[in-house]
Amino acid sequence: MEIPTEEELLLIDERLANIDLDVAVSMGYVRKAQGWSFSTLSKRFAGVNTQLLQRYMQQAITAQ
């Protein structure tokens, strides 16, 4: 296994900088597209903190 270069590490860091927001937006889309409640969403996807997801979504709605 090769050790990544500094440039590769910076690229990875840049691409993962907003992953939490990207996941929240994606989960919100899945929830709306499937017509699921937050409860159903949490049952369908392991490791989803629905309270945190609800906070992200509420912040996005109030910011609009």
PDB file of N, CA, C, O and CB in Angstrom:
ATOM      1  N   MET A   1       0.846  -1.171   0.000  1.00  0.00           N
ATOM      2  CA  MET A   1       0.000   0.000   0.000  1.00  0.00           C
ATOM      3  C   MET A   1       0.891   1.234   0.000  1.00  0.00           C
ATOM      4  O   MET A   1       1.833   1.342   0.785  1.00  0.00           O
ATOM      5  CB  MET A   1      -0.962  -0.002   1.216  1.00  0.00           C
ATOM      6  N   GLU A   2       0.574   2.159  -0.894  1.00  0.00           N
ATOM      7  CA  GLU A   2       1.362   3.385  -0.999  1.00  0.00           C
ATOM      8  C   GLU A   2       0.874   4.438  -0.010  1.00  0.00           C
ATOM      9  O   GLU A   2      -0.314   4.521   0.302  1.00  0.00           O
ATOM     10  CB  GLU A   2       1.303   3.937  -2.425  1.00  0.00           C
ATOM     11  N   ILE A   3       1.791   5.213   0.458  1.00  0.00           N
ATOM     12  CA  ILE A   3       1.442   6.351   1.314  1.00  0.00           C
ATOM     13  C   ILE A   3       1.022   7.494   0.405  1.00  0.00           C
ATOM     14  O   ILE A   3       1.755   7.853  -0.517  1.00  0.00           O
ATOM     15  CB  ILE A   3       2.643   6.774   2.247  1.00  0.00           C
ATOM     16  N   PRO A   4      -0.175   8.084   0.659  1.00  0.00           N
ATOM     17  CA  PRO A   4      -0.632   9.170  -0.223  1.00  0.00           C
ATOM     18  C   PRO A   4       0.253  10.406  -0.103  1.00  0.00           C
ATOM     19  O   PRO A   4       0.830  10.687   0.947  1.00  0.00           O
ATOM     20  CB  PRO A   4      -2.083   9.541   0.100  1.00  0.00           C
ATOM     21  N   THR A   5       0.337  11.128  -1.205  1.00  0.00           N
ATOM     22  CA  THR A   5       1.105  12.369  -1.208  1.00  0.00           C
ATOM     23  C   THR A   5       0.311  13.461  -0.502  1.00  0.00           C
ATOM     24  O   THR A   5      -0.880  13.301  -0.235  1.00  0.00           O
ATOM     25  CB  THR A   5       1.458  12.797  -2.654  1.00  0.00           C
ATOM     26  N   GLU A   6       0.969  14.553  -0.209  1.00  0.00           N
ATOM     27  CA  GLU A   6       0.311  15.681   0.435  1.00  0.00           C
ATOM     28  C   GLU A   6      -0.821  16.220  -0.444  1.00  0.00           C
ATOM     29  O   GLU A   6      -1.879  16.594   0.060  1.00  0.00           O
ATOM     30  CB  GLU A   6       1.328  16.793   0.738  1.00  0.00           C
ATOM     31  N   GLU A   7      -0.595  16.257  -1.745  1.00  0.00           N
ATOM     32  CA  GLU A   7      -1.618  16.739  -2.677  1.00  0.00           C
ATOM     33  C   GLU A   7      -2.851  15.831  -2.661  1.00  0.00           C
ATOM     34  O   GLU A   7      -3.984  16.310  -2.695  1.00  0.00           O
ATOM     35  CB  GLU A   7      -1.044  16.826  -4.102  1.00  0.00           C
ATOM     36  N   GLU A   8      -2.620  14.533  -2.610  1.00  0.00           N
ATOM     37  CA  GLU A   8      -3.734  13.585  -2.563  1.00  0.00           C
ATOM     38  C   GLU A   8      -4.526  13.735  -1.266  1.00  0.00           C
ATOM     39  O   GLU A   8      -5.755  13.669  -1.268  1.00  0.00           O
ATOM     40  CB  GLU A   8      -3.217  12.146  -2.702  1.00  0.00           C
ATOM     41  N   LEU A   9      -3.825  13.934  -0.182  1.00  0.00           N
ATOM     42  CA  LEU A   9      -4.494  14.132   1.105  1.00  0.00           C
ATOM     43  C   LEU A   9      -5.317  15.416   1.105  1.00  0.00           C
ATOM     44  O   LEU A   9      -6.427  15.442   1.637  1.00  0.00           O
ATOM     45  CB  LEU A   9      -3.467  14.166   2.242  1.00  0.00           C
ATOM     46  N   LEU A  10      -4.783  16.473   0.515  1.00  0.00           N
ATOM     47  CA  LEU A  10      -5.526  17.734   0.431  1.00  0.00           C
ATOM     48  C   LEU A  10      -6.775  17.579  -0.440  1.00  0.00           C
ATOM     49  O   LEU A  10      -7.826  18.137  -0.124  1.00  0.00           O
ATOM     50  CB  LEU A  10      -4.625  18.850  -0.130  1.00  0.00           C
ATOM     51  N   LEU A  11      -6.661  16.832  -1.522  1.00  0.00           N
ATOM     52  CA  LEU A  11      -7.803  16.582  -2.396  1.00  0.00           C
ATOM     53  C   LEU A  11      -8.888  15.801  -1.657  1.00  0.00           C
ATOM     54  O   LEU A  11     -10.067  16.144  -1.745  1.00  0.00           O
ATOM     55  CB  LEU A  11      -7.360  15.818  -3.653  1.00  0.00           C
ATOM     56  N   ILE A  12      -8.503  14.771  -0.941  1.00  0.00           N
ATOM     57  CA  ILE A  12      -9.456  13.986  -0.152  1.00  0.00           C
ATOM     58  C   ILE A  12     -10.113  14.867   0.902  1.00  0.00           C
ATOM     59  O   ILE A  12     -11.331  14.819   1.080  1.00  0.00           O
ATOM     60  CB  ILE A  12      -8.754  12.780   0.517  1.00  0.00           C
ATOM     61  N   ASP A  13      -9.336  15.654   1.586  1.00  0.00           N
ATOM     62  CA  ASP A  13      -9.863  16.551   2.611  1.00  0.00           C
ATOM     63  C   ASP A  13     -10.868  17.532   2.016  1.00  0.00           C
ATOM     64  O   ASP A  13     -11.913  17.799   2.610  1.00  0.00           O
ATOM     65  CB  ASP A  13      -8.721  17.313   3.291  1.00  0.00           C
ATOM     66  N   GLU A  14     -10.549  18.059   0.854  1.00  0.00           N
ATOM     67  CA  GLU A  14     -11.446  19.010   0.186  1.00  0.00           C
ATOM     68  C   GLU A  14     -12.764  18.343  -0.219  1.00  0.00           C
ATOM     69  O   GLU A  14     -13.839  18.917  -0.046  1.00  0.00           O
ATOM     70  CB  GLU A  14     -10.759  19.609  -1.053  1.00  0.00           C
ATOM     71  N   ARG A  15     -12.668  17.147  -0.749  1.00  0.00           N
ATOM     72  CA  ARG A  15     -13.872  16.444  -1.211  1.00  0.00           C
ATOM     73  C   ARG A  15     -14.766  15.978  -0.063  1.00  0.00           C
ATOM     74  O   ARG A  15     -15.978  15.852  -0.233  1.00  0.00           O
ATOM     75  CB  ARG A  15     -13.477  15.251  -2.056  1.00  0.00           C
ATOM     76  N   LEU A  16     -14.180  15.726   1.089  1.00  0.00           N
ATOM     77  CA  LEU A  16     -14.967  15.259   2.231  1.00  0.00           C
ATOM     78  C   LEU A  16     -15.364  16.376   3.190  1.00  0.00           C
ATOM     79  O   LEU A  16     -15.982  16.112   4.221  1.00  0.00           O
ATOM     80  CB  LEU A  16     -14.195  14.215   2.982  1.00  0.00           C
ATOM     81  N   ALA A  17     -15.023  17.603   2.868  1.00  0.00           N
ATOM     82  CA  ALA A  17     -15.271  18.727   3.773  1.00  0.00           C
ATOM     83  C   ALA A  17     -16.744  18.882   4.124  1.00  0.00           C
ATOM     84  O   ALA A  17     -17.068  19.215   5.264  1.00  0.00           O
ATOM     85  CB  ALA A  17     -14.763  20.006   3.155  1.00  0.00           C
ATOM     86  N   ASN A  18     -17.632  18.653   3.183  1.00  0.00           N
ATOM     87  CA  ASN A  18     -19.065  18.856   3.418  1.00  0.00           C
ATOM     88  C   ASN A  18     -19.860  17.565   3.338  1.00  0.00           C
ATOM     89  O   ASN A  18     -21.042  17.580   2.993  1.00  0.00           O
ATOM     90  CB  ASN A  18     -19.617  19.846   2.423  1.00  0.00           C
ATOM     91  N   ILE A  19     -19.219  16.451   3.654  1.00  0.00           N
ATOM     92  CA  ILE A  19     -19.903  15.166   3.494  1.00  0.00           C
ATOM     93  C   ILE A  19     -21.127  15.057   4.396  1.00  0.00           C
ATOM     94  O   ILE A  19     -22.121  14.445   4.006  1.00  0.00           O
ATOM     95  CB  ILE A  19     -18.944  14.021   3.790  1.00  0.00           C
ATOM     96  N   ASP A  20     -21.075  15.634   5.583  1.00  0.00           N
ATOM     97  CA  ASP A  20     -22.233  15.557   6.469  1.00  0.00           C
ATOM     98  C   ASP A  20     -23.440  16.261   5.861  1.00  0.00           C
ATOM     99  O   ASP A  20     -24.561  15.760   5.947  1.00  0.00           O
ATOM    100  CB  ASP A  20     -21.901  16.167   7.831  1.00  0.00           C
ATOM    101  N   LEU A  21     -23.219  17.400   5.257  1.00  0.00           N
ATOM    102  CA  LEU A  21     -24.298  18.125   4.594  1.00  0.00           C
ATOM    103  C   LEU A  21     -24.791  17.364   3.367  1.00  0.00           C
ATOM    104  O   LEU A  21     -25.996  17.292   3.123  1.00  0.00           O
ATOM    105  CB  LEU A  21     -23.832  19.528   4.194  1.00  0.00           C
ATOM    106  N   ASP A  22     -23.865  16.798   2.596  1.00  0.00           N
ATOM    107  CA  ASP A  22     -24.241  16.020   1.412  1.00  0.00           C
ATOM    108  C   ASP A  22     -25.110  14.816   1.785  1.00  0.00           C
ATOM    109  O   ASP A  22     -26.083  14.515   1.093  1.00  0.00           O
ATOM    110  CB  ASP A  22     -22.987  15.548   0.668  1.00  0.00           C
ATOM    111  N   VAL A  23     -24.766  14.139   2.858  1.00  0.00           N
ATOM    112  CA  VAL A  23     -25.545  12.983   3.309  1.00  0.00           C
ATOM    113  C   VAL A  23     -26.928  13.436   3.765  1.00  0.00           C
ATOM    114  O   VAL A  23     -27.927  12.790   3.448  1.00  0.00           O
ATOM    115  CB  VAL A  23     -24.814  12.239   4.456  1.00  0.00           C
ATOM    116  N   ALA A  24     -26.992  14.538   4.503  1.00  0.00           N
ATOM    117  CA  ALA A  24     -28.284  15.044   4.977  1.00  0.00           C
ATOM    118  C   ALA A  24     -29.184  15.421   3.808  1.00  0.00           C
ATOM    119  O   ALA A  24     -30.373  15.100   3.819  1.00  0.00           O
ATOM    120  CB  ALA A  24     -28.082  16.256   5.897  1.00  0.00           C
ATOM    121  N   VAL A  25     -28.643  16.089   2.811  1.00  0.00           N
ATOM    122  CA  VAL A  25     -29.427  16.466   1.637  1.00  0.00           C
ATOM    123  C   VAL A  25     -29.906  15.216   0.903  1.00  0.00           C
ATOM    124  O   VAL A  25     -31.061  15.147   0.482  1.00  0.00           O
ATOM    125  CB  VAL A  25     -28.596  17.364   0.690  1.00  0.00           C
ATOM    126  N   SER A  26     -29.030  14.234   0.750  1.00  0.00           N
ATOM    127  CA  SER A  26     -29.398  12.996   0.071  1.00  0.00           C
ATOM    128  C   SER A  26     -30.499  12.254   0.818  1.00  0.00           C
ATOM    129  O   SER A  26     -31.445  11.763   0.201  1.00  0.00           O
ATOM    130  CB  SER A  26     -28.181  12.099  -0.083  1.00  0.00           C
ATOM    131  N   MET A  27     -30.384  12.171   2.120  1.00  0.00           N
ATOM    132  CA  MET A  27     -31.407  11.500   2.924  1.00  0.00           C
ATOM    133  C   MET A  27     -32.737  12.250   2.846  1.00  0.00           C
ATOM    134  O   MET A  27     -33.802  11.635   2.804  1.00  0.00           O
ATOM    135  CB  MET A  27     -30.948  11.384   4.389  1.00  0.00           C
ATOM    136  N   GLY A  28     -32.665  13.568   2.826  1.00  0.00           N
ATOM    137  CA  GLY A  28     -33.882  14.368   2.684  1.00  0.00           C
ATOM    138  C   GLY A  28     -34.565  14.088   1.359  1.00  0.00           C
ATOM    139  O   GLY A  28     -35.791  13.991   1.294  1.00  0.00           O
ATOM    140  N   TYR A  29     -33.778  13.957   0.307  1.00  0.00           N
ATOM    141  CA  TYR A  29     -34.328  13.639  -1.014  1.00  0.00           C
ATOM    142  C   TYR A  29     -34.981  12.262  -1.009  1.00  0.00           C
ATOM    143  O   TYR A  29     -36.094  12.104  -1.510  1.00  0.00           O
ATOM    144  CB  TYR A  29     -33.227  13.698  -2.087  1.00  0.00           C
ATOM    145  N   VAL A  30     -34.304  11.272  -0.451  1.00  0.00           N
ATOM    146  CA  VAL A  30     -34.851   9.915  -0.381  1.00  0.00           C
ATOM    147  C   VAL A  30     -36.156   9.922   0.399  1.00  0.00           C
ATOM    148  O   VAL A  30     -37.134   9.291  -0.003  1.00  0.00           O
ATOM    149  CB  VAL A  30     -33.838   8.945   0.271  1.00  0.00           C
ATOM    150  N   ARG A  31     -36.166  10.633   1.508  1.00  0.00           N
ATOM    151  CA  ARG A  31     -37.368  10.700   2.353  1.00  0.00           C
ATOM    152  C   ARG A  31     -38.543  11.278   1.572  1.00  0.00           C
ATOM    153  O   ARG A  31     -39.644  10.728   1.600  1.00  0.00           O
ATOM    154  CB  ARG A  31     -37.101  11.550   3.614  1.00  0.00           C
ATOM    155  N   LYS A  32     -38.309  12.393   0.874  1.00  0.00           N
ATOM    156  CA  LYS A  32     -39.388  13.015   0.102  1.00  0.00           C
ATOM    157  C   LYS A  32     -39.813  12.153  -1.079  1.00  0.00           C
ATOM    158  O   LYS A  32     -41.007  11.987  -1.327  1.00  0.00           O
ATOM    159  CB  LYS A  32     -38.955  14.386  -0.393  1.00  0.00           C
ATOM    160  N   ALA A  33     -38.848  11.605  -1.807  1.00  0.00           N
ATOM    161  CA  ALA A  33     -39.155  10.804  -2.996  1.00  0.00           C
ATOM    162  C   ALA A  33     -39.945   9.549  -2.638  1.00  0.00           C
ATOM    163  O   ALA A  33     -40.832   9.135  -3.384  1.00  0.00           O
ATOM    164  CB  ALA A  33     -37.867  10.415  -3.721  1.00  0.00           C
ATOM    165  N   GLN A  34     -39.624   8.951  -1.505  1.00  0.00           N
ATOM    166  CA  GLN A  34     -40.305   7.723  -1.087  1.00  0.00           C
ATOM    167  C   GLN A  34     -41.542   7.997  -0.238  1.00  0.00           C
ATOM    168  O   GLN A  34     -42.337   7.093   0.018  1.00  0.00           O
ATOM    169  CB  GLN A  34     -39.348   6.843  -0.315  1.00  0.00           C
ATOM    170  N   GLY A  35     -41.703   9.255   0.202  1.00  0.00           N
ATOM    171  CA  GLY A  35     -42.837   9.597   1.064  1.00  0.00           C
ATOM    172  C   GLY A  35     -42.704   9.032   2.467  1.00  0.00           C
ATOM    173  O   GLY A  35     -43.701   8.752   3.132  1.00  0.00           O
ATOM    174  N   TRP A  36     -41.460   8.865   2.912  1.00  0.00           N
ATOM    175  CA  TRP A  36     -41.197   8.270   4.214  1.00  0.00           C
ATOM    176  C   TRP A  36     -41.210   9.310   5.316  1.00  0.00           C
ATOM    177  O   TRP A  36     -40.925  10.484   5.081  1.00  0.00           O
ATOM    178  CB  TRP A  36     -39.871   7.548   4.203  1.00  0.00           C
ATOM    179  N   SER A  37     -41.541   8.873   6.516  1.00  0.00           N
ATOM    180  CA  SER A  37     -41.391   9.709   7.711  1.00  0.00           C
ATOM    181  C   SER A  37     -39.940   9.580   8.178  1.00  0.00           C
ATOM    182  O   SER A  37     -39.191   8.735   7.688  1.00  0.00           O
ATOM    183  CB  SER A  37     -42.407   9.284   8.856  1.00  0.00           C
ATOM    184  N   PHE A  38     -39.560  10.424   9.124  1.00  0.00           N
ATOM    185  CA  PHE A  38     -38.206  10.304   9.678  1.00  0.00           C
ATOM    186  C   PHE A  38     -38.035   8.961  10.379  1.00  0.00           C
ATOM    187  O   PHE A  38     -36.950   8.381  10.368  1.00  0.00           O
ATOM    188  CB  PHE A  38     -37.913  11.462  10.661  1.00  0.00           C
ATOM    189  N   SER A  39     -39.094   8.478  10.980  1.00  0.00           N
ATOM    190  CA  SER A  39     -39.045   7.188  11.665  1.00  0.00           C
ATOM    191  C   SER A  39     -38.753   6.060  10.671  1.00  0.00           C
ATOM    192  O   SER A  39     -37.915   5.198  10.934  1.00  0.00           O
ATOM    193  CB  SER A  39     -40.372   6.921  12.404  1.00  0.00           C
ATOM    194  N   THR A  40     -39.444   6.070   9.538  1.00  0.00           N
ATOM    195  CA  THR A  40     -39.217   5.054   8.506  1.00  0.00           C
ATOM    196  C   THR A  40     -37.799   5.153   7.963  1.00  0.00           C
ATOM    197  O   THR A  40     -37.136   4.140   7.740  1.00  0.00           O
ATOM    198  CB  THR A  40     -40.236   5.203   7.361  1.00  0.00           C
ATOM    199  N   LEU A  41     -37.342   6.379   7.752  1.00  0.00           N
ATOM    200  CA  LEU A  41     -35.990   6.589   7.247  1.00  0.00           C
ATOM    201  C   LEU A  41     -34.955   5.968   8.187  1.00  0.00           C
ATOM    202  O   LEU A  41     -34.014   5.312   7.741  1.00  0.00           O
ATOM    203  CB  LEU A  41     -35.713   8.090   7.068  1.00  0.00           C
ATOM    204  N   SER A  42     -35.138   6.178   9.474  1.00  0.00           N
ATOM    205  CA  SER A  42     -34.168   5.637  10.436  1.00  0.00           C
ATOM    206  C   SER A  42     -34.217   4.115  10.492  1.00  0.00           C
ATOM    207  O   SER A  42     -33.207   3.474  10.785  1.00  0.00           O
ATOM    208  CB  SER A  42     -34.426   6.212  11.829  1.00  0.00           C
ATOM    209  N   LYS A  43     -35.383   3.528  10.214  1.00  0.00           N
ATOM    210  CA  LYS A  43     -35.488   2.067  10.201  1.00  0.00           C
ATOM    211  C   LYS A  43     -34.847   1.476   8.949  1.00  0.00           C
ATOM    212  O   LYS A  43     -34.307   0.370   8.993  1.00  0.00           O
ATOM    213  CB  LYS A  43     -36.955   1.637  10.289  1.00  0.00           C
ATOM    214  N   ARG A  44     -34.903   2.199   7.839  1.00  0.00           N
ATOM    215  CA  ARG A  44     -34.389   1.696   6.566  1.00  0.00           C
ATOM    216  C   ARG A  44     -32.880   1.836   6.426  1.00  0.00           C
ATOM    217  O   ARG A  44     -32.258   1.056   5.705  1.00  0.00           O
ATOM    218  CB  ARG A  44     -35.057   2.412   5.433  1.00  0.00           C
ATOM    219  N   PHE A  45     -32.277   2.812   7.100  1.00  0.00           N
ATOM    220  CA  PHE A  45     -30.846   3.064   6.962  1.00  0.00           C
ATOM    221  C   PHE A  45     -30.176   2.969   8.323  1.00  0.00           C
ATOM    222  O   PHE A  45     -30.517   3.707   9.247  1.00  0.00           O
ATOM    223  CB  PHE A  45     -30.587   4.448   6.327  1.00  0.00           C
ATOM    224  N   ALA A  46     -29.232   2.063   8.439  1.00  0.00           N
ATOM    225  CA  ALA A  46     -28.497   1.896   9.691  1.00  0.00           C
ATOM    226  C   ALA A  46     -27.586   3.089   9.928  1.00  0.00           C
ATOM    227  O   ALA A  46     -26.969   3.608   8.998  1.00  0.00           O
ATOM    228  CB  ALA A  46     -27.680   0.593   9.674  1.00  0.00           C
ATOM    229  N   GLY A  47     -27.509   3.513  11.164  1.00  0.00           N
ATOM    230  CA  GLY A  47     -26.574   4.567  11.530  1.00  0.00           C
ATOM    231  C   GLY A  47     -27.053   5.976  11.265  1.00  0.00           C
ATOM    232  O   GLY A  47     -26.277   6.919  11.415  1.00  0.00           O
ATOM    233  N   VAL A  48     -28.316   6.157  10.873  1.00  0.00           N
ATOM    234  CA  VAL A  48     -28.826   7.495  10.606  1.00  0.00           C
ATOM    235  C   VAL A  48     -29.367   8.080  11.895  1.00  0.00           C
ATOM    236  O   VAL A  48     -30.250   7.505  12.531  1.00  0.00           O
ATOM    237  CB  VAL A  48     -29.920   7.471   9.510  1.00  0.00           C
ATOM    238  N   ASN A  49     -28.834   9.219  12.270  1.00  0.00           N
ATOM    239  CA  ASN A  49     -29.335   9.935  13.433  1.00  0.00           C
ATOM    240  C   ASN A  49     -30.437  10.862  12.940  1.00  0.00           C
ATOM    241  O   ASN A  49     -30.163  11.950  12.434  1.00  0.00           O
ATOM    242  CB  ASN A  49     -28.189  10.731  14.170  1.00  0.00           C
ATOM    243  N   THR A  50     -31.683  10.428  13.091  1.00  0.00           N
ATOM    244  CA  THR A  50     -32.798  11.183  12.515  1.00  0.00           C
ATOM    245  C   THR A  50     -33.001  12.540  13.185  1.00  0.00           C
ATOM    246  O   THR A  50     -33.464  13.484  12.544  1.00  0.00           O
ATOM    247  CB  THR A  50     -34.071  10.375  12.618  1.00  0.00           C
ATOM    248  N   GLN A  51     -32.662  12.645  14.451  1.00  0.00           N
ATOM    249  CA  GLN A  51     -32.789  13.948  15.118  1.00  0.00           C
ATOM    250  C   GLN A  51     -31.825  14.951  14.493  1.00  0.00           C
ATOM    251  O   GLN A  51     -32.186  16.106  14.268  1.00  0.00           O
ATOM    252  CB  GLN A  51     -32.517  13.817  16.641  1.00  0.00           C
ATOM    253  N   LEU A  52     -30.621  14.519  14.217  1.00  0.00           N
ATOM    254  CA  LEU A  52     -29.640  15.383  13.569  1.00  0.00           C
ATOM    255  C   LEU A  52     -30.089  15.724  12.149  1.00  0.00           C
ATOM    256  O   LEU A  52     -29.960  16.869  11.714  1.00  0.00           O
ATOM    257  CB  LEU A  52     -28.253  14.707  13.547  1.00  0.00           C
ATOM    258  N   LEU A  53     -30.609  14.749  11.438  1.00  0.00           N
ATOM    259  CA  LEU A  53     -31.100  14.988  10.084  1.00  0.00           C
ATOM    260  C   LEU A  53     -32.247  15.995  10.091  1.00  0.00           C
ATOM    261  O   LEU A  53     -32.299  16.879   9.236  1.00  0.00           O
ATOM    262  CB  LEU A  53     -31.555  13.672   9.439  1.00  0.00           C
ATOM    263  N   GLN A  54     -33.152  15.871  11.034  1.00  0.00           N
ATOM    264  CA  GLN A  54     -34.260  16.822  11.144  1.00  0.00           C
ATOM    265  C   GLN A  54     -33.733  18.238  11.391  1.00  0.00           C
ATOM    266  O   GLN A  54     -34.253  19.200  10.825  1.00  0.00           O
ATOM    267  CB  GLN A  54     -35.220  16.403  12.279  1.00  0.00           C
ATOM    268  N   ARG A  55     -32.720  18.366  12.221  1.00  0.00           N
ATOM    269  CA  ARG A  55     -32.134  19.690  12.475  1.00  0.00           C
ATOM    270  C   ARG A  55     -31.540  20.287  11.214  1.00  0.00           C
ATOM    271  O   ARG A  55     -31.731  21.470  10.935  1.00  0.00           O
ATOM    272  CB  ARG A  55     -31.062  19.600  13.556  1.00  0.00           C
ATOM    273  N   TYR A  56     -30.818  19.473  10.447  1.00  0.00           N
ATOM    274  CA  TYR A  56     -30.247  19.953   9.180  1.00  0.00           C
ATOM    275  C   TYR A  56     -31.354  20.428   8.252  1.00  0.00           C
ATOM    276  O   TYR A  56     -31.259  21.495   7.645  1.00  0.00           O
ATOM    277  CB  TYR A  56     -29.415  18.844   8.494  1.00  0.00           C
ATOM    278  N   MET A  57     -32.400  19.625   8.151  1.00  0.00           N
ATOM    279  CA  MET A  57     -33.482  19.953   7.233  1.00  0.00           C
ATOM    280  C   MET A  57     -34.242  21.195   7.693  1.00  0.00           C
ATOM    281  O   MET A  57     -34.632  22.010   6.857  1.00  0.00           O
ATOM    282  CB  MET A  57     -34.438  18.770   7.100  1.00  0.00           C
ATOM    283  N   GLN A  58     -34.460  21.362   8.979  1.00  0.00           N
ATOM    284  CA  GLN A  58     -35.145  22.534   9.497  1.00  0.00           C
ATOM    285  C   GLN A  58     -34.308  23.788   9.247  1.00  0.00           C
ATOM    286  O   GLN A  58     -34.855  24.843   8.923  1.00  0.00           O
ATOM    287  CB  GLN A  58     -35.437  22.369  10.997  1.00  0.00           C
ATOM    288  N   GLN A  59     -32.997  23.681   9.395  1.00  0.00           N
ATOM    289  CA  GLN A  59     -32.129  24.830   9.132  1.00  0.00           C
ATOM    290  C   GLN A  59     -32.176  25.201   7.659  1.00  0.00           C
ATOM    291  O   GLN A  59     -32.169  26.383   7.318  1.00  0.00           O
ATOM    292  CB  GLN A  59     -30.680  24.529   9.560  1.00  0.00           C
ATOM    293  N   ALA A  60     -32.224  24.209   6.788  1.00  0.00           N
ATOM    294  CA  ALA A  60     -32.271  24.469   5.360  1.00  0.00           C
ATOM    295  C   ALA A  60     -33.594  25.131   4.967  1.00  0.00           C
ATOM    296  O   ALA A  60     -33.618  26.022   4.118  1.00  0.00           O
ATOM    297  CB  ALA A  60     -32.074  23.169   4.581  1.00  0.00           C
ATOM    298  N   ILE A  61     -34.684  24.696   5.581  1.00  0.00           N
ATOM    299  CA  ILE A  61     -35.995  25.261   5.263  1.00  0.00           C
ATOM    300  C   ILE A  61     -36.094  26.713   5.755  1.00  0.00           C
ATOM    301  O   ILE A  61     -36.598  27.578   5.039  1.00  0.00           O
ATOM    302  CB  ILE A  61     -37.117  24.402   5.894  1.00  0.00           C
ATOM    303  N   THR A  62     -35.616  26.974   6.967  1.00  0.00           N
ATOM    304  CA  THR A  62     -35.697  28.335   7.506  1.00  0.00           C
ATOM    305  C   THR A  62     -34.742  29.289   6.812  1.00  0.00           C
ATOM    306  O   THR A  62     -34.966  30.499   6.820  1.00  0.00           O
ATOM    307  CB  THR A  62     -35.410  28.324   8.990  1.00  0.00           C
ATOM    308  N   ALA A  63     -33.679  28.765   6.212  1.00  0.00           N
ATOM    309  CA  ALA A  63     -32.710  29.614   5.513  1.00  0.00           C
ATOM    310  C   ALA A  63     -33.225  30.071   4.149  1.00  0.00           C
ATOM    311  O   ALA A  63     -32.701  31.031   3.584  1.00  0.00           O
ATOM    312  CB  ALA A  63     -31.394  28.870   5.341  1.00  0.00           C
ATOM    313  N   GLN A  64     -34.239  29.400   3.617  1.00  0.00           N
ATOM    314  CA  GLN A  64     -34.737  29.729   2.284  1.00  0.00           C
ATOM    315  C   GLN A  64     -35.591  30.971   2.290  1.00  0.00           C
ATOM    316  O   GLN A  64     -36.088  31.383   1.242  1.00  0.00           O
ATOM    317  CB  GLN A  64     -35.523  28.579   1.721  1.00  0.00           C
TER     318      GLN A  64
END
